[in-house]
Amino acid sequence: MEIGKNLAAYRRAAGLTQKQAATKIHVSRQCLGNWETGRRQPRIEDIILLCRLYGISLDQLIGTID
C-alpha cells in the first residue's frame, strides 16, 4: 500500500499545492511532504481530513489509482 504516492496524486488532481493542502488541514507543508514521500505515516485523523479535502473515500486512497 503506497498511501504517500496516492496522497500526492489526489492532491494534484484536486489542484492544490502542498502548502495549500497542508494549511487546510492545519499541518506544515513539510509534514505533508513527508507523508507523500513515505518518510512518515499520517495519523488516521489526518487521513480522514485529507480524504474529505480531496473528495475521496478511504477505500480510494488506500487502493491503487488507475
C-alpha positions in Angstrom: 0.0 0.0 0.0 1.5 3.3 -1.1 -0.5 5.9 0.7 2.1 8.6 0.1 2.0 8.3 -3.7 -1.8 8.3 -3.6 -1.9 11.3 -1.4 0.3 13.2 -3.8 -1.7 12.1 -6.8 -5.1 13.1 -5.3 -3.7 16.4 -4.1 -2.6 17.2 -7.6 -5.9 16.1 -9.0 -7.6 18.5 -6.6 -5.5 21.3 -8.0 -3.8 22.0 -4.7 -0.2 22.7 -3.8 1.4 21.0 -0.8 1.2 24.3 1.1 -2.5 24.9 0.3 -3.5 21.3 1.3 -1.4 21.5 4.5 -2.9 24.8 5.5 -6.4 23.5 5.1 -5.8 20.6 7.4 -3.6 22.6 9.8 -0.3 20.8 9.4 3.0 22.1 8.0 4.0 21.8 4.3 7.0 19.7 5.4 4.7 17.3 7.3 2.5 16.8 4.3 5.6 16.4 2.1 6.9 13.7 4.5 3.6 11.8 4.2 3.7 12.0 0.4 7.3 10.7 0.2 6.7 7.9 2.7 9.2 9.3 5.3 6.4 9.5 7.8 2.9 8.0 8.1 -0.1 10.3 8.7 -2.4 9.7 11.7 -5.8 8.3 10.9 -7.4 11.6 11.8 -5.2 13.4 9.2 -6.0 10.8 6.6 -9.7 11.4 7.2 -9.2 15.2 6.8 -7.3 14.6 3.6 -10.0 12.3 2.2 -12.6 15.0 2.9 -10.4 17.7 1.4 -9.7 15.7 -1.8 -13.3 14.5 -2.1 -12.3 10.8 -2.0 -13.2 7.8 0.1 -10.7 6.0 2.4 -11.0 3.0 0.0 -9.9 5.2 -2.9 -6.9 6.4 -1.0 -5.8 3.0 0.1 -6.4 1.4 -3.3 -4.4 2.0 -6.4 -5.0 4.9 -8.8 -5.8 3.7 -12.3 
